[in-house]
């Protein structure tokens, strides 16, 4: 039986599968024949939709499917996968900044551990270059409270440097998202970015200003991380 959903659906240019708009990326054709990603789904003109997956977008580019979808010639699209990835990453980091402005994020190992123990919790962030010891201790805290360390989303997409810049703090390694619309907004953006680059995620921050050569140690940075 077809699944029932209240979300508007669109058909993917590549797979021909119909999915919720929240799982897809809209593209429009600019007057100069450039294919433009419309992540906010607001640009005027006819849209073409592609599943939010880098490999599927790469297939659309390599097979020249945008010209077919728009029924018009297009300029070279080889840059689109990198452009979309960069934009999704920036949208997620901008949403992370909003959680700080809304007072819906707690940083620093001790404060995060305390938040896990007693506060309304929507998600947990670890720097992609965080040491394993701190992640394991916070996973234990999640198990103590919820019975599982998979009970809430755990985001490991961004380096400590990228998280610190987004939050305007130094040496952010761990953070907890508390209840609120800004936290929900960040999780939505982060999960879309994660879905797009899923096959490429290892413990690295793609597009980071500084490619971490090792793990950020909780012991080495604990003093600043608690700020």
DOSE-363156 format. One record per residue (C-alpha): x, y, z. Coordinates in steps of 0.02 Angstrom, whole numbers, padded with zeros to 5 digits, always signed. Layout:
BEGIN
XYZ...
END
This chain:
BEGIN
+00000+00000+00000+00065+00176-00036+00119+00268+00119+00008+00406+00184+00088+00572+00223+00029+00748+00255+00192+00814+00181+00186+00874-00001+00282+00755-00113+00385+00781-00270+00462+00659-00393+00650+00642-00399+00726+00685-00568+00844+00535-00555+00757+00394-00462+00578+00443-00512+00529+00404-00333+00405+00521-00248+00466+00585-00080+00423+00721+00045+00490+00891-00004+00590+00888+00159+00693+00743+00089+00732+00830-00075+00822+00979-00147+00737+01097-00268+00829+01173-00416+00776+01314-00531+00845+01376-00696+00913+01554-00693+00894+01671-00843+01076+01637-00890+01039+01448-00897+01129+01412-00733+01050+01276-00627+01029+01352-00453+00995+01255-00292+00845+01325-00197+00867+01253-00023+00734+01366+00053+00611+01322-00087+00569+01505-00118+00645+01551-00287+00523+01589-00429+00509+01479-00580+00479+01296-00618+00570+01182-00499+00658+01017-00529+00680+00904-00378+00821+00784-00333+00834+00671-00181+00948+00750-00048+01090+00628-00078+01257+00678-00151+01276+00522-00257+01103+00543-00333+01141+00725-00373+01306+00672-00452+01210+00551-00561+01091+00689-00616+01242+00794-00666+01339+00656-00754+01188+00601-00857+01137+00777-00905+00965+00756-00826+00940+00939-00782+00924+00989-00964+00794+00853-00985+00703+00905-00826+00695+01089-00874+00668+01048-01058+00801+01178-01095+00987+01192-01115+01086+01221-00955+01260+01279-00917+01387+01155-00849+01325+01078-00686+01482+00990-00625+01499+01111-00479+01326+01074-00408+01368+00931-00286+01504+01033-00201+01396+01190-00201+01247+01102-00123+01356+01019+00008+01435+01185+00054+01265+01271+00066+01189+01132+00171+01337+01137+00289+01325+01326+00307+01137+01318+00337+01165+01191+00476+01301+01297+00558+01192+01452+00545+01051+01357+00630+01175+01304+00764+01214+01487+00796+01029+01519+00820+01021+01392+00961+01147+01497+01058+01048+01656+01029+00891+01567+01087+00976+01498+01242+00940+01320+01188+01116+01246+01190+01233+01199+01332+01420+01177+01303+01561+01104+01406+01578+00923+01463+01519+00946+01643+01369+01055+01595+01320+00936+01456+01330+00788+01575+01220+00880+01700+01095+00927+01564+01082+00746+01509+01043+00697+01688+00898+00813+01721+00846+00934+01582+00730+00917+01431+00849+00857+01296+00827+00857+01107+01000+00809+01045+01185+00793+01079+01332+00859+00979+01510+00795+00979+01648+00877+00878+01696+00763+00734+01875+00768+00800+01825+00738+00982+01919+00606+01081+01827+00443+01112+01837+00451+01302+01720+00600+01319+01597+00528+01195+01592+00363+01289+01562+00449+01457+01417+00549+01386+01346+00393+01303+01347+00313+01476+01253+00464+01544+01122+00441+01409+01103+00257+01453+01083+00299+01637+00939+00418+01600+00853+00341+01449+00911+00160+01451+00995+00183+01281+01123+00297+01201+01017+00298+01041+00867+00382+01123+00905+00555+01049+00995+00616+00893+01185+00625+00912+01270+00739+00785+01454+00715+00739+01465+00822+00583+01573+00972+00626+01748+00998+00692+01778+01082+00859+01839+01234+00764+01679+01246+00660+01567+01222+00812+01666+01351+00911+01650+01481+00773+01464+01449+00752+01433+01468+00939+01555+01611+00967+01650+01513+01099+01820+01433+01114+01854+01246+01108+01677+01179+01097+01691+00990+01095+01524+00932+01168+01355+01018+01171+01176+00976+01220+01020+01042+01134+00878+01086+01250+00694+01098+01205+00641+01237+01088+00607+01285+00908+00788+01336+00873+00850+01164+00925+00719+01081+00815+00773+01194+00671+00955+01148+00692+00918+00960+00699+00818+00974+00538+00960+01062+00448+01095+00948+00520+01001+00790+00476+00976+00849+00297+01162+00887+00282+01204+00718+00357+01088+00629+00235+01169+00718+00088+01347+00670+00135+01309+00509+00231+01423+00393+00131+01568+00514+00150+01560+00544+00338+01702+00471+00439+01761+00579+00583+01801+00728+00475+01721+00895+00444+01704+00916+00256+01735+01096+00208+01806+01141+00377+01923+01289+00386+02049+01180+00476+02067+00996+00438+02098+00918+00608+02249+00806+00610+02193+00718+00769+02059+00703+00900+02021+00849+01013+02060+00786+01187+01933+00822+01323+02070+00825+01453+02175+00947+01353+02033+01070+01321+01916+01041+01468+01948+01210+01546+01898+01308+01392+01762+01185+01342+01670+01219+01503+01647+01403+01465
END
